[in-house]
């Protein structure tokens, strides 16, 4: 897979995740179970995006080697 396809795929996944989290936020129902489930799904989506961002940073940030190590 080329870099541009990977980039477009990752942008698409991010967009879908944000939209899904937005729709989970808009859940206004009298059913407490469904409301709590939507809140938990939204939290999991945000945690997953944060975790993916941390992995990306660890992979792409260059660590300088210390002189004494």
ABEGO torsion letter per residue (X at the ends): XBAAAAAAAAAAAAAAAAAAAAAAAABBBABAAAAAAAAAAAAAAAAAAAAAAAAAAAAABBBBBBAAX
